[in-house]
Amino acid sequence: MKIRVKLYTILKKYGEGKIDENNFMNLPEHETLHGLAAYLGIPEKQGKVYLVNGSPRPKEYKLSEEDEVKILGFIGGG
């Protein structure tokens, strides 16, 4: 299935070579957000928020064709 993926902040580097120039990529049918993050190589311990079609979703959420996924990483500061 084809989905649009946008990575933000410190997570951008994980999309290099895996997401095309239009922010699309192909995944197996009914892949979860957790599976997407694993495919991209984003460490599990990395704090992140998933938005699918503009709504927050848990990592167990199953993706569908043409979903737009945004993954935002937490940035700490002092």
C-alpha positions in Angstrom: 0.0 0.0 0.0 1.1 3.5 -0.7 1.2 6.1 2.2 2.5 9.6 2.6 5.1 10.0 5.5 6.4 13.2 6.9 9.1 13.1 9.5 9.9 16.1 11.7 12.8 17.4 13.8 15.5 14.9 14.7 13.5 12.1 12.9 14.0 13.4 9.4 17.3 11.4 8.9 15.4 8.1 9.2 13.5 8.7 6.0 16.5 9.2 3.8 16.4 6.6 1.0 13.1 5.1 2.2 10.7 7.9 1.5 10.5 9.4 -2.1 10.8 13.1 -2.9 7.0 13.5 -2.7 7.0 11.9 0.8 5.4 8.6 -0.4 6.5 5.1 0.4 5.1 1.6 0.0 4.3 -0.8 2.9 2.7 -4.1 3.3 -1.1 -4.0 3.7 -2.4 -3.2 7.2 1.0 -2.3 8.6 1.0 -0.6 12.0 2.6 2.6 13.0 5.0 0.6 15.2 5.9 -1.5 12.1 6.5 1.7 10.1 8.8 3.2 12.7 10.7 -0.1 12.8 11.1 -0.2 9.0 12.4 3.4 9.1 14.9 2.4 11.8 13.5 4.8 14.5 14.6 3.5 17.9 11.8 2.4 20.2 13.2 4.4 23.0 13.0 7.6 20.9 10.0 9.6 22.1 7.6 10.2 19.2 4.0 11.2 18.4 2.1 9.7 15.5 -0.6 11.7 13.6 -2.6 9.9 10.9 -4.7 12.1 8.7 -4.3 14.9 11.3 -5.4 12.8 14.4 -3.1 11.3 17.1 -3.0 7.6 16.9 -1.4 4.8 19.1 1.5 2.8 17.7 -0.8 -0.2 17.2 -2.9 1.7 14.7 -3.2 -0.2 11.4 -2.5 2.0 8.4 -4.6 2.1 5.2 -3.9 3.0 1.6 -3.3 6.8 1.1 -3.0 7.6 4.8 -0.9 10.6 5.6 1.4 9.9 8.6 3.3 12.5 10.5 5.9 11.4 13.1 7.2 14.0 15.5 10.1 13.5 17.8 10.3 14.9 21.3 13.0 17.6 21.7 14.4 18.2 25.2 15.9 21.4 26.3 16.9 23.2 29.4 
